[in-house]
Every structure is written in structure tokens, then in C-alpha cells.
Amino acid sequence: MAKLTETVTFRLTEDEKRDWMQWCESQHRSQNEEFRFYLTLIRRKLANIAKEMSD
């Protein structure tokens, strides 16, 4: 795994923060783990889009 050196900051409403925290807890993942999970999904979608465009 690559060395973790970067930080991302998001501004959320109180309700959004509460929902995010509840979601992470329901998935039994930390906020970092959940963010990386979604980033993996985004990367796959981007790869599929790039493949479709090159065909």
C-alpha cells in the first residue's frame, strides 16, 4: 500500500456529518476506510469510462 501523505477536508452541515458518521458505523468501517471504499468505486467507474471512450 502506498504511503499515506495527503489530507482531504470536507465541510458538511451538522445533519450531513451525523448521517456520514451513522453510515460509517453501520458499515463497521472508519471514516477513512469508507472514503477509500468509495474512492475505489470511483476509480473503477473512471477506468470503465476511459475504456468505453477508447473503443
VENVEN-V695274 format. One record per pair of residues at least 12 apart in sequence whose ideal C-beta (glycine too) atoms are under 10 Angstrom apart, sorted by the first residue. I is the first residue (numbers start at 0). J is the second residue. D is the distance in whole Angstrom. If there is no record, write none. Layout:
i | j | d
I | J | D
I | J | D
This chain:
i | j | d
3 | 31 | 9
3 | 35 | 10
7 | 34 | 8
7 | 38 | 10
9 | 34 | 9
19 | 33 | 8
19 | 34 | 10
23 | 36 | 10
